[in-house]
Amino acid sequence: MPPVLGKEFPIVPPRTSRTYVVALALALSVWLAKDARAIEVAFNGAVAARESALEDAHIVAASGASLFAGVPLGEVVPLVAELHEIRVSFRDGSSQLIRPPDDNLFAWTLVPSDSGWRLTGSDETTKAGVTRVDVRAVRLDASSLSVWLSWEGIDTIESEIARFAEHFGVEVDSSTVPNTRAKLVATERARGVPADVAMIQSDYLPDLVEAGAIQPVAPFTRLEPSPGVNKGRAAFADDRYLWAEPFYFDSHVVLYNPELTGGSPDFASWNRDGFTAFARRSRGEVRAAWNAYSAYWLTPFVLGFGKESVIDPDLEYVRVDDEATRDALYYVLRLVEDGTLTVMERDAMTSYFVAGRAALILTGSYALPGLDSLGVPYEVAPYPEGIVPFLDFKGFAVSRRSRNPILARRFLEYFATPAIQARVAGEIFKMPANHHAFPLVAGRHRYTEVLEMSYERGVPVPNQRAYTVYKDLMWRMLRFLFAGQMDIDQMLERSDALILNATRNG
Amino acid sequence: MKKVTITLVLTIIATSFAPAQSGTPDAVSGASWKVELEGIRTHELHAYEVRHMMTDGAQEEMDVEDRNGQFTYAGILLSQVAAFVDGAAFEEPWRFDRERWLAGYEVTVTAVDGYAATFDTSEVAPDAILFAIERNGEVLDRPRLVGSVARNLQVRDISKVELALGSSEGYQARRDFRLTLVANDDTHRVSLAQLAESPLFARGRGQFTTSAGSVYASEYGGVYLLEFLEQFVRITDDTAVTFVASDGYEMTFGISQLRTEGDVAWILAFEQDGAPIPIDPGYIRTVKIGPDTPNIPGHLSVKMVAEIRVSGEPVREYTLKLRGQKDVDLDRTTLQSALAFEGVTVTFTHRGESNEYSGIPLHYLLAYADDPEYTPHGQDSAIDPYNREAAMRGFEIDLVATDGFAVTLDSREVYDNDEVIVALKKNGEILPESEWPLVLVWDEDAAVVPNGIRNVRNIDTLRLKM
């Protein structure tokens, strides 16, 4: 029995923004006459799906376009190994032959419009009045896939994986791995059997690429004209390839206890000065705490003080002997000196906050669900203007020695679709990596607005080796600084030389 | 005077000169690609090698349907490609290790865009996959795999084929091993794969005797030691070479102990009896090889060599420019490698003083620029790269020094004349400043001494006036 269009994947759950509901209603309200809604989807000539009326629209978003309702072609036909052409027939008797640029059927969507169905791809849209779509392709004969998962929300991700497996009739074996970087590298070195797909984060790239543990996600090397806009893809790309398909992200956020901070800050003047004042007037044993020893937490301040990019594009290392770093350190040291900031490592800081002993901490949004479960009173704010949050992207990579690289790519394409990303991210308190999917997840959990604001101003954690070198060296040097064993100028001069040498000499 | 092998010397010149990122053009078809092969050994597979195998009877064809229609692909079996590096043979003819394939090992095929697919050979018949280089009679830009196998494996635009042969724990370690060479204050690191691909590679029998009187004789494969070191540092009589093993053992040699004596030479061996030397006593050990299985005391055969320290004068770079039907620049390492593999030594007498000069016969160098199309070993071996007709008809050859001094010779007197050489060494040493980097000399007993020949020193250009 061919699948019913739209039946396989439920519509976005009720917790949806008002604006979105209106948009959906409008989309559904422009139904055509019954005949115009008739459409047939075929696969190599044989009918795969037929539906005379669309009941449950599957909401997607086209890149660069506004939100619309439709059904990804990839969800209607079997998985393909090689996509040859798409033959489109229209109500007026005409036809169109599309030769897709790649094998990704999930990038093609059947969309209802006021004058009939259209077929929309990344770069083109047919005219309205589509009555038949015949996908000509080589069916994928792979039947099993293995996936390594990590971090939060694994149960939800596994549910989505199960849905993918059932829908397409493949076996997917997923397992939780504490550290996918270590496991991928170790497996490659030992010539073991890696999973076909593994979740990674962007700063894993240098180790994984160097070890030959992953392969580029070739179909996705055709990046948008402004890759800087798509921060998720920038997080997993170097100057040659896209190495993973981004899935979701976390962000640096400000966490505060309103009982100790005297309420929320004045968001009308939520900048570095406003943040400073907010922290200074807080009560509690500790007014503000974060791990100032770590460059991961210092760098947002450095960027906020005017550093244009973490890695110097000409010198190809993280230069620290510059004005922005100096200013950032003076700022942080002043907060320490006047008692506003207590430098604490992550576990201690979190314990203090949970115990109601710290009024304000800087943390990652990944920590928020844990706090919810503890019933701790807290509010979340984005980093203020003048402090640039890091965006921590997680994505799916294909192992270089995958036995099923094509099925792995189909998996990545499926999980790259906005609706799937929104559904999963909404459940696990993340944001979808595909920023076109933001409206789909708006309001689905309490942090969506903060995370969306963070995305606007944030930068991905750098994926170059130079960043890791900088982070590792600064860990030691910042301790000297905060211990008073060096002054800022001494520390920066020494650090810069060490970082440059370590970066150049591997 | 040593006889030179034309094919081998020009192979070295051709392979040393070929730009890193492109293959050698297949003159028949114009296809220019190379595929990295990695297995028990490594090999760069060029288009002309596959074509040669196809014309020699290894051609296979398969019909396949893809997005553009039905096509007939031609090439050789992937198993024949595996034969280059599966260890059954370390030289031509490449023997396919069928037993090993059927027992199963992993093969990873990578495309130029990074796409990679892996399979276990025990799950695929040796004749199931074609390494195709033609489609419907037309040459493909790069090879691809076709066959009655999963679509995954039908990789297009292949750049690399890896065979996971060797023990799992040793594989990566062997791949990661680097021989460290400390020359003056510079440190160089060389992989086993780079040594295996070096034009300095040689094989021969060698033997060492332990202090207990046990004798160990084997066939060893490795790189000529002195010539290898000369790539990084100038070797003189005062040079000392210290070998440091991974267990800390050190042995220092004076250079006189390491010099080549007739057909007996020291090598850095990394193969023993056809197989890579394992980490103990390898990956590298020092041995002498020669036709009569030369023997050395056991303590001089340093095993597990991890580092070599040499102090000497730094190497000076130079280029020989060949200008003719093609413009070609040959660098120092190319010329030195050619000399090391099998050069020619002549006795040249000048102003009553006789010296031994080692170099490359002049006519071999001319073959590189004497026609616009063919290069030595740049096409099917059935095609003669030498423009013999032009040489026999006669053209002028200018040998030009750095100060502009030039001598003109006739190709008819130079051609096939091994006794007229462009020398790189004098009495076993790099040329003195007055002659460096290259000098034209001829044997005192040469059968044909070209008219007008003079002892041109400091040569930097050969001009073929064709």
Contacts between the chains, C-beta under 8 A, distances in Angstrom:
chain1	res1	chain2	res2	distance
A	81	B	151	3.6
A	81	B	152	7.6
A	82	B	66	6.9
A	82	B	67	6.0
A	82	B	151	6.4
A	83	B	67	7.6
A	84	B	66	7.9
A	84	B	67	3.8
A	85	B	67	7.3
A	138	B	66	7.8
A	138	B	151	6.1
A	140	B	151	6.8
A	141	B	150	5.9
A	141	B	151	6.6
A	142	B	150	6.6
A	142	B	152	6.6
A	188	B	172	7.6
A	189	B	172	4.3
A	190	B	168	5.4
A	190	B	169	6.6
A	190	B	172	7.1
A	191	B	106	7.1
A	191	B	164	5.3
A	191	B	168	4.3
A	191	B	171	5.4
A	191	B	172	7.1
A	192	B	168	7.3
A	215	B	110	7.6
A	215	B	114	5.2
A	215	B	115	6.3
A	215	B	116	4.5
A	216	B	113	6.6
A	216	B	114	3.5
A	216	B	115	7.3
A	218	B	111	7.6
A	218	B	113	4.6
A	218	B	114	5.9
A	218	B	115	4.6
A	221	B	113	6.8
A	241	B	113	7.9
A	241	B	114	5.7
A	400	B	108	7.0
A	400	B	110	7.7
A	400	B	116	5.0
A	400	B	118	7.9
A	401	B	106	6.9
A	401	B	108	5.5
A	401	B	116	7.1
A	401	B	118	4.3
A	402	B	116	7.5
A	402	B	117	7.5
A	402	B	118	6.5
A	403	B	117	7.8
A	403	B	118	5.6
A	403	B	119	6.7
A	403	B	152	7.4
A	404	B	152	6.3
A	405	B	115	6.5
A	405	B	116	6.6
A	405	B	117	5.2
A	405	B	152	5.7
A	406	B	151	6.1
A	406	B	152	5.1
A	407	B	152	7.9
